[in-house]
């Protein structure tokens, strides 16, 4: 019985900690908090939305996975039915959940990536890695590799519904590793 109680308490503590990694935003602090972070993925949600409730645990896990990344990536959320009505109207949010990527407080683009924790983390890492390459390009060869990677990323965006998405993802990972190691 004591073992079961200990397990349950540990489980509750572990699952609750992941949600702490997701910033909760509102109309009053949206801009100021986003300005503090280089790259933030924001989930615009409604508490009553079943899709939002299904995404929330995956989103929290992803936040825990990327919280110590360099360059840093933050995941945040804003309730469009309460504290975030004005912001949600500003960004014309009409369906839930809607995810958008911000560079500080400038909206960069809609998030069109996976909805599972590992996929969210990897997608966001790809979004910030090109900034690293810009800072560390040392040769014409590296610049050419970066251009090829950019072309692959564009193809990946176009092949979102492609049946060989795993193959495209593996190609991208291989290219990223190649760029890092050369």
FIKOLZA-1660 file (N, C-alpha, C; in steps of 0.1 Angstrom, whole numbers, plus 5000, padded with zeros to 4 digits):
% residues 182
   i   px   py   pz ch aa at
   1 5008 4988 5000  A  X  N
   1 5000 5000 5000  A  X CA
   1 5009 5013 5000  A  X  C
   2 5019 5013 5008  A  X  N
   2 5028 5024 5009  A  X CA
   2 5035 5026 4996  A  X  C
   3 5039 5015 4989  A  X  N
   3 5045 5016 4976  A  X CA
   3 5036 5022 4966  A  X  C
   4 5024 5018 4966  A  X  N
   4 5014 5023 4956  A  X CA
   4 5012 5038 4959  A  X  C
   5 5011 5042 4971  A  X  N
   5 5009 5056 4975  A  X CA
   5 5021 5065 4970  A  X  C
   6 5033 5059 4972  A  X  N
   6 5045 5066 4968  A  X CA
   6 5046 5068 4953  A  X  C
   7 5042 5057 4946  A  X  N
   7 5041 5057 4931  A  X CA
   7 5031 5068 4927  A  X  C
   8 5020 5068 4932  A  X  N
   8 5009 5078 4928  A  X CA
   8 5014 5092 4931  A  X  C
   9 5020 5095 4942  A  X  N
   9 5025 5108 4945  A  X CA
   9 5036 5112 4936  A  X  C
  10 5045 5103 4933  A  X  N
  10 5056 5106 4923  A  X CA
  10 5051 5109 4910  A  X  C
  11 5041 5101 4905  A  X  N
  11 5034 5103 4892  A  X CA
  11 5028 5117 4891  A  X  C
  12 5021 5120 4902  A  X  N
  12 5014 5133 4902  A  X CA
  12 5024 5145 4901  A  X  C
  13 5035 5143 4909  A  X  N
  13 5045 5154 4909  A  X CA
  13 5052 5155 4896  A  X  C
  14 5055 5143 4889  A  X  N
  14 5062 5143 4876  A  X CA
  14 5053 5149 4866  A  X  C
  15 5040 5145 4865  A  X  N
  15 5032 5150 4854  A  X CA
  15 5028 5165 4856  A  X  C
  16 5027 5170 4869  A  X  N
  16 5025 5184 4871  A  X CA
  16 5036 5192 4868  A  X  C
  17 5048 5187 4870  A  X  N
  17 5060 5195 4867  A  X CA
  17 5062 5199 4852  A  X  C
  18 5057 5190 4843  A  X  N
  18 5059 5193 4829  A  X CA
  18 5050 5205 4825  A  X  C
  19 5038 5207 4831  A  X  N
  19 5030 5218 4828  A  X CA
  19 5036 5232 4832  A  X  C
  20 5045 5231 4842  A  X  N
  20 5052 5243 4847  A  X CA
  20 5061 5249 4836  A  X  C
  21 5065 5240 4827  A  X  N
  21 5074 5244 4816  A  X CA
  21 5067 5252 4805  A  X  C
  22 5054 5252 4805  A  X  N
  22 5046 5260 4795  A  X CA
  22 5042 5273 4802  A  X  C
  23 5046 5284 4795  A  X  N
  23 5042 5297 4800  A  X CA
  23 5027 5300 4798  A  X  C
  24 5020 5305 4808  A  X  N
  24 5006 5308 4807  A  X CA
  24 5006 5323 4804  A  X  C
  25 5001 5327 4792  A  X  N
  25 5000 5341 4788  A  X CA
  25 4986 5347 4789  A  X  C
  26 4985 5360 4790  A  X  N
  26 4972 5367 4789  A  X CA
  26 4974 5380 4782  A  X  C
  27 4963 5387 4780  A  X  N
  27 4964 5400 4773  A  X CA
  27 4974 5410 4779  A  X  C
  28 4975 5410 4792  A  X  N
  28 4983 5420 4799  A  X CA
  28 4998 5417 4798  A  X  C
  29 5002 5404 4796  A  X  N
  29 5017 5401 4796  A  X CA
  29 5022 5394 4783  A  X  C
  30 5013 5393 4774  A  X  N
  30 5017 5386 4761  A  X CA
  30 5029 5391 4755  A  X  C
  31 5029 5404 4751  A  X  N
  31 5040 5410 4744  A  X CA
  31 5053 5411 4753  A  X  C
  32 5051 5415 4765  A  X  N
  32 5063 5416 4774  A  X CA
  32 5070 5402 4776  A  X  C
  33 5062 5392 4778  A  X  N
  33 5069 5379 4780  A  X CA
  33 5075 5374 4767  A  X  C
  34 5068 5375 4756  A  X  N
  34 5074 5371 4743  A  X CA
  34 5087 5378 4740  A  X  C
  35 5088 5391 4743  A  X  N
  35 5100 5398 4741  A  X CA
  35 5112 5393 4748  A  X  C
  36 5109 5386 4759  A  X  N
  36 5120 5380 4768  A  X CA
  36 5126 5367 4762  A  X  C
  37 5119 5362 4752  A  X  N
  37 5124 5349 4746  A  X CA
  37 5126 5350 4731  A  X  C
  38 5137 5344 4727  A  X  N
  38 5141 5345 4713  A  X CA
  38 5130 5338 4704  A  X  C
  39 5127 5325 4707  A  X  N
  39 5117 5318 4699  A  X CA
  39 5107 5311 4709  A  X  C
  40 5094 5314 4706  A  X  N
  40 5083 5308 4714  A  X CA
  40 5073 5302 4705  A  X  C
  41 5068 5291 4708  A  X  N
  41 5056 5285 4702  A  X CA
  41 5045 5287 4711  A  X  C
  42 5034 5294 4705  A  X  N
  42 5023 5298 4713  A  X CA
  42 5011 5290 4709  A  X  C
  43 5004 5283 4719  A  X  N
  43 4992 5276 4716  A  X CA
  43 4980 5285 4720  A  X  C
  44 4972 5288 4711  A  X  N
  44 4959 5296 4713  A  X CA
  44 4948 5285 4715  A  X  C
  45 4942 5285 4727  A  X  N
  45 4933 5274 4730  A  X CA
  45 4920 5279 4737  A  X  C
  46 4911 5270 4738  A  X  N
  46 4898 5271 4746  A  X CA
  46 4897 5259 4755  A  X  C
  47 4895 5262 4768  A  X  N
  47 4895 5251 4778  A  X CA
  47 4884 5240 4774  A  X  C
  48 4873 5243 4768  A  X  N
  48 4863 5234 4765  A  X CA
  48 4866 5225 4752  A  X  C
  49 4876 5229 4745  A  X  N
  49 4880 5222 4732  A  X CA
  49 4886 5209 4734  A  X  C
  50 4880 5198 4729  A  X  N
  50 4885 5185 4730  A  X CA
  50 4899 5183 4724  A  X  C
  51 4901 5189 4712  A  X  N
  51 4914 5188 4706  A  X CA
  51 4925 5195 4714  A  X  C
  52 4921 5206 4720  A  X  N
  52 4931 5213 4729  A  X CA
  52 4935 5204 4741  A  X  C
  53 4925 5198 4747  A  X  N
  53 4927 5189 4759  A  X CA
  53 4936 5177 4755  A  X  C
  54 4934 5172 4743  A  X  N
  54 4942 5161 4738  A  X CA
  54 4956 5165 4735  A  X  C
  55 4958 5177 4730  A  X  N
  55 4972 5182 4727  A  X CA
  55 4979 5187 4739  A  X  C
  56 4972 5191 4750  A  X  N
  56 4979 5197 4761  A  X CA
  56 4990 5188 4768  A  X  C
  57 4988 5175 4770  A  X  N
  57 4998 5167 4776  A  X CA
  57 5011 5166 4767  A  X  C
  58 5008 5165 4754  A  X  N
  58 5019 5164 4745  A  X CA
  58 5027 5177 4744  A  X  C
  59 5020 5188 4744  A  X  N
  59 5026 5201 4744  A  X CA
  59 5034 5203 4757  A  X  C
  60 5029 5199 4768  A  X  N
  60 5037 5200 4781  A  X CA
  60 5050 5192 4780  A  X  C
  61 5049 5180 4775  A  X  N
  61 5060 5171 4774  A  X CA
  61 5071 5178 4765  A  X  C
  62 5066 5183 4754  A  X  N
  62 5075 5190 4744  A  X CA
  62 5082 5201 4751  A  X  C
  63 5075 5209 4759  A  X  N
  63 5081 5221 4766  A  X CA
  63 5092 5216 4775  A  X  C
  64 5090 5205 4782  A  X  N
  64 5100 5199 4790  A  X CA
  64 5113 5195 4782  A  X  C
  65 5110 5190 4770  A  X  N
  65 5121 5185 4762  A  X CA
  65 5130 5196 4757  A  X  C
  66 5124 5208 4754  A  X  N
  66 5132 5218 4748  A  X CA
  66 5136 5229 4757  A  X  C
  67 5132 5228 4770  A  X  N
  67 5135 5240 4779  A  X CA
  67 5149 5243 4781  A  X  C
  68 5158 5233 4779  A  X  N
  68 5173 5236 4782  A  X CA
  68 5180 5237 4768  A  X  C
  69 5173 5237 4757  A  X  N
  69 5180 5238 4744  A  X CA
  69 5188 5251 4743  A  X  C
  70 5197 5250 4734  A  X  N
  70 5205 5262 4730  A  X CA
  70 5206 5263 4715  A  X  C
  71 5200 5272 4709  A  X  N
  71 5193 5284 4714  A  X CA
  71 5180 5280 4721  A  X  C
  72 5176 5288 4731  A  X  N
  72 5164 5284 4738  A  X CA
  72 5151 5285 4730  A  X  C
  73 5142 5276 4734  A  X  N
  73 5129 5275 4728  A  X CA
  73 5119 5275 4740  A  X  C
  74 5109 5283 4740  A  X  N
  74 5098 5283 4750  A  X CA
  74 5085 5279 4743  A  X  C
  75 5077 5272 4751  A  X  N
  75 5063 5269 4747  A  X CA
  75 5054 5277 4756  A  X  C
  76 5044 5283 4751  A  X  N
  76 5034 5291 4759  A  X CA
  76 5020 5288 4754  A  X  C
  77 5011 5292 4762  A  X  N
  77 4997 5290 4758  A  X CA
  77 4989 5302 4763  A  X  C
  78 4978 5305 4756  A  X  N
  78 4969 5316 4759  A  X CA
  78 4954 5312 4757  A  X  C
  79 4947 5314 4768  A  X  N
  79 4932 5310 4768  A  X CA
  79 4924 5321 4761  A  X  C
  80 4919 5317 4749  A  X  N
  80 4911 5327 4741  A  X CA
  80 4897 5330 4746  A  X  C
  81 4893 5323 4757  A  X  N
  81 4880 5325 4762  A  X CA
  81 4880 5334 4774  A  X  C
  82 4892 5336 4780  A  X  N
  82 4892 5344 4792  A  X CA
  82 4903 5355 4791  A  X  C
  83 4915 5352 4797  A  X  N
  83 4925 5362 4798  A  X CA
  83 4932 5367 4785  A  X  C
  84 4929 5360 4774  A  X  N
  84 4936 5363 4762  A  X CA
  84 4927 5367 4750  A  X  C
  85 4915 5371 4753  A  X  N
  85 4905 5375 4742  A  X CA
  85 4911 5385 4733  A  X  C
  86 4917 5396 4737  A  X  N
  86 4921 5406 4729  A  X CA
  86 4933 5401 4719  A  X  C
  87 4942 5394 4725  A  X  N
  87 4953 5389 4717  A  X CA
  87 4948 5379 4707  A  X  C
  88 4939 5370 4710  A  X  N
  88 4933 5361 4701  A  X CA
  88 4926 5368 4690  A  X  C
  89 4919 5379 4693  A  X  N
  89 4913 5387 4682  A  X CA
  89 4923 5393 4673  A  X  C
  90 4934 5398 4679  A  X  N
  90 4944 5405 4671  A  X CA
  90 4950 5395 4661  A  X  C
  91 4952 5383 4665  A  X  N
  91 4958 5373 4656  A  X CA
  91 4947 5365 4648  A  X  C
  92 4935 5369 4649  A  X  N
  92 4924 5363 4641  A  X CA
  92 4923 5348 4643  A  X  C
  93 4923 5344 4656  A  X  N
  93 4922 5330 4659  A  X CA
  93 4907 5326 4658  A  X  C
  94 4904 5317 4649  A  X  N
  94 4890 5312 4647  A  X CA
  94 4888 5297 4650  A  X  C
  95 4899 5290 4652  A  X  N
  95 4898 5276 4655  A  X CA
  95 4908 5272 4666  A  X  C
  96 4905 5261 4673  A  X  N
  96 4914 5257 4684  A  X CA
  96 4918 5243 4682  A  X  C
  97 4930 5239 4687  A  X  N
  97 4941 5248 4690  A  X CA
  97 4947 5254 4678  A  X  C
  98 4952 5266 4678  A  X  N
  98 4960 5272 4668  A  X CA
  98 4974 5275 4674  A  X  C
  99 4984 5271 4667  A  X  N
  99 4998 5272 4672  A  X CA
  99 5005 5282 4662  A  X  C
 100 5012 5291 4668  A  X  N
 100 5020 5301 4660  A  X CA
 100 5034 5302 4666  A  X  C
 101 5044 5304 4657  A  X  N
 101 5058 5306 4661  A  X CA
 101 5061 5321 4661  A  X  C
 102 5067 5325 4672  A  X  N
 102 5070 5339 4674  A  X CA
 102 5086 5340 4676  A  X  C
 103 5091 5351 4670  A  X  N
 103 5105 5355 4673  A  X CA
 103 5104 5367 4681  A  X  C
 104 5106 5366 4694  A  X  N
 104 5103 5377 4704  A  X CA
 104 5088 5379 4702  A  X  C
 105 5084 5392 4700  A  X  N
 105 5069 5394 4699  A  X CA
 105 5064 5395 4685  A  X  C
 106 5072 5391 4675  A  X  N
 106 5068 5392 4661  A  X CA
 106 5064 5378 4656  A  X  C
 107 5052 5377 4651  A  X  N
 107 5047 5364 4646  A  X CA
 107 5055 5361 4634  A  X  C
 108 5060 5349 4633  A  X  N
 108 5068 5344 4622  A  X CA
 108 5060 5336 4612  A  X  C
 109 5053 5326 4618  A  X  N
 109 5045 5318 4609  A  X CA
 109 5036 5309 4617  A  X  C
 110 5026 5303 4610  A  X  N
 110 5018 5293 4617  A  X CA
 110 5026 5280 4618  A  X  C
 111 5023 5273 4629  A  X  N
 111 5029 5260 4632  A  X CA
 111 5022 5250 4624  A  X  C
 112 5029 5242 4615  A  X  N
 112 5022 5232 4607  A  X CA
 112 5029 5218 4610  A  X  C
 113 5034 5217 4621  A  X  N
 113 5042 5205 4624  A  X CA
 113 5033 5194 4631  A  X  C
 114 5040 5184 4636  A  X  N
 114 5034 5173 4643  A  X CA
 114 5027 5177 4656  A  X  C
 115 5018 5169 4662  A  X  N
 115 5011 5172 4674  A  X CA
 115 5015 5162 4685  A  X  C
 116 5025 5155 4684  A  X  N
 116 5031 5146 4695  A  X CA
 116 5043 5153 4700  A  X  C
 117 5046 5150 4713  A  X  N
 117 5057 5157 4720  A  X CA
 117 5071 5157 4712  A  X  C
 118 5075 5145 4708  A  X  N
 118 5088 5144 4701  A  X CA
 118 5087 5152 4688  A  X  C
 119 5076 5151 4681  A  X  N
 119 5075 5158 4668  A  X CA
 119 5075 5173 4670  A  X  C
 120 5068 5178 4680  A  X  N
 120 5068 5192 4683  A  X CA
 120 5082 5197 4687  A  X  C
 121 5089 5190 4695  A  X  N
 121 5103 5193 4699  A  X CA
 121 5112 5194 4687  A  X  C
 122 5112 5183 4679  A  X  N
 122 5121 5183 4667  A  X CA
 122 5117 5194 4657  A  X  C
 123 5105 5196 4655  A  X  N
 123 5101 5207 4645  A  X CA
 123 5106 5221 4650  A  X  C
 124 5104 5223 4663  A  X  N
 124 5109 5236 4668  A  X CA
 124 5124 5237 4668  A  X  C
 125 5131 5226 4670  A  X  N
 125 5145 5226 4670  A  X CA
 125 5150 5230 4656  A  X  C
 126 5143 5224 4646  A  X  N
 126 5147 5228 4632  A  X CA
 126 5144 5243 4629  A  X  C
 127 5134 5248 4635  A  X  N
 127 5131 5262 4633  A  X CA
 127 5142 5271 4639  A  X  C
 128 5149 5268 4649  A  X  N
 128 5159 5276 4655  A  X CA
 128 5173 5273 4650  A  X  C
 129 5175 5261 4645  A  X  N
 129 5189 5257 4641  A  X CA
 129 5194 5266 4630  A  X  C
 130 5186 5270 4620  A  X  N
 130 5192 5278 4610  A  X CA
 130 5199 5291 4615  A  X  C
 131 5194 5296 4626  A  X  N
 131 5200 5308 4633  A  X CA
 131 5214 5304 4637  A  X  C
 132 5216 5292 4642  A  X  N
 132 5230 5288 4646  A  X CA
 132 5239 5287 4634  A  X  C
 133 5234 5282 4622  A  X  N
 133 5242 5281 4611  A  X CA
 133 5247 5295 4606  A  X  C
 134 5238 5305 4606  A  X  N
 134 5242 5318 4602  A  X CA
 134 5253 5323 4610  A  X  C
 135 5253 5320 4623  A  X  N
 135 5264 5325 4632  A  X CA
 135 5277 5317 4630  A  X  C
 136 5277 5305 4624  A  X  N
 136 5289 5297 4624  A  X CA
 136 5293 5293 4610  A  X  C
 137 5288 5299 4600  A  X  N
 137 5293 5296 4586  A  X CA
 137 5307 5301 4584  A  X  C
 138 5316 5291 4581  A  X  N
 138 5330 5294 4580  A  X CA
 138 5335 5293 4566  A  X  C
 139 5327 5287 4557  A  X  N
 139 5333 5285 4543  A  X CA
 139 5321 5285 4533  A  X  C
 140 5325 5286 4521  A  X  N
 140 5316 5286 4509  A  X CA
 140 5309 5272 4509  A  X  C
 141 5316 5261 4513  A  X  N
 141 5310 5248 4513  A  X CA
 141 5299 5247 4523  A  X  C
 142 5301 5253 4535  A  X  N
 142 5291 5253 4545  A  X CA
 142 5279 5261 4541  A  X  C
 143 5281 5272 4534  A  X  N
 143 5270 5280 4529  A  X CA
 143 5262 5272 4519  A  X  C
 144 5269 5264 4510  A  X  N
 144 5262 5256 4500  A  X CA
 144 5253 5245 4507  A  X  C
 145 5259 5239 4518  A  X  N
 145 5251 5229 4525  A  X CA
 145 5239 5235 4532  A  X  C
 146 5240 5248 4537  A  X  N
 146 5229 5254 4543  A  X CA
 146 5218 5257 4533  A  X  C
 147 5222 5261 4521  A  X  N
 147 5213 5263 4510  A  X CA
 147 5205 5250 4507  A  X  C
 148 5212 5239 4506  A  X  N
 148 5206 5226 4503  A  X CA
 148 5196 5223 4514  A  X  C
 149 5200 5225 4527  A  X  N
 149 5191 5223 4538  A  X CA
 149 5178 5231 4537  A  X  C
 150 5180 5244 4534  A  X  N
 150 5169 5252 4532  A  X CA
 150 5159 5247 4521  A  X  C
 151 5165 5242 4510  A  X  N
 151 5156 5236 4500  A  X CA
 151 5149 5224 4505  A  X  C
 152 5156 5216 4513  A  X  N
 152 5149 5204 4518  A  X CA
 152 5138 5208 4528  A  X  C
 153 5140 5218 4536  A  X  N
 153 5130 5223 4545  A  X CA
 153 5117 5228 4537  A  X  C
 154 5120 5235 4526  A  X  N
 154 5109 5239 4517  A  X CA
 154 5101 5227 4512  A  X  C
 155 5109 5217 4507  A  X  N
 155 5102 5205 4502  A  X CA
 155 5094 5198 4513  A  X  C
 156 5100 5198 4525  A  X  N
 156 5093 5191 4536  A  X CA
 156 5079 5198 4539  A  X  C
 157 5079 5212 4538  A  X  N
 157 5067 5219 4540  A  X CA
 157 5057 5216 4529  A  X  C
 158 5062 5214 4517  A  X  N
 158 5053 5210 4506  A  X CA
 158 5048 5196 4507  A  X  C
 159 5056 5187 4513  A  X  N
 159 5053 5173 4514  A  X CA
 159 5046 5169 4527  A  X  C
 160 5040 5179 4533  A  X  N
 160 5033 5176 4547  A  X CA
 160 5024 5164 4546  A  X  C
 161 5017 5163 4535  A  X  N
 161 5007 5152 4534  A  X CA
 161 5013 5140 4527  A  X  C
 162 5026 5140 4524  A  X  N
 162 5032 5129 4516  A  X CA
 162 5033 5117 4524  A  X  C
 163 5031 5105 4518  A  X  N
 163 5031 5093 4525  A  X CA
 163 5045 5089 4531  A  X  C
 164 5055 5094 4525  A  X  N
 164 5069 5091 4530  A  X CA
 164 5074 5102 4539  A  X  C
 165 5066 5107 4548  A  X  N
 165 5070 5118 4557  A  X CA
 165 5082 5113 4566  A  X  C
 166 5082 5101 4570  A  X  N
 166 5093 5096 4578  A  X CA
 166 5106 5096 4571  A  X  C
 167 5105 5093 4558  A  X  N
 167 5118 5093 4550  A  X CA
 167 5123 5108 4549  A  X  C
 168 5114 5117 4546  A  X  N
 168 5117 5131 4545  A  X CA
 168 5123 5136 4558  A  X  C
 169 5117 5132 4570  A  X  N
 169 5123 5136 4583  A  X CA
 169 5136 5131 4585  A  X  C
 170 5139 5118 4581  A  X  N
 170 5152 5112 4583  A  X CA
 170 5162 5119 4574  A  X  C
 171 5158 5123 4562  A  X  N
 171 5168 5130 4553  A  X CA
 171 5171 5143 4560  A  X  C
 172 5162 5150 4565  A  X  N
 172 5165 5163 4572  A  X CA
 172 5174 5161 4584  A  X  C
 173 5171 5151 4592  A  X  N
 173 5180 5148 4603  A  X CA
 173 5194 5145 4599  A  X  C
 174 5196 5137 4588  A  X  N
 174 5209 5134 4583  A  X CA
 174 5216 5147 4578  A  X  C
 175 5209 5156 4571  A  X  N
 175 5215 5168 4566  A  X CA
 175 5219 5177 4578  A  X  C
 176 5210 5178 4588  A  X  N
 176 5214 5186 4600  A  X CA
 176 5226 5181 4607  A  X  C
 177 5227 5167 4608  A  X  N
 177 5239 5161 4614  A  X CA
 177 5252 5164 4605  A  X  C
 178 5250 5164 4592  A  X  N
 178 5261 5167 4583  A  X CA
 178 5266 5181 4585  A  X  C
 179 5256 5190 4586  A  X  N
 179 5260 5204 4588  A  X CA
 179 5267 5206 4601  A  X  C
 180 5262 5200 4611  A  X  N
 180 5268 5202 4625  A  X CA
 180 5283 5196 4625  A  X  C
 181 5284 5185 4619  A  X  N
 181 5297 5178 4620  A  X CA
 181 5308 5183 4610  A  X  C
 182 5304 5191 4600  A  X  N
 182 5314 5196 4591  A  X CA
 182 5317 5210 4593  A  X  C
% end
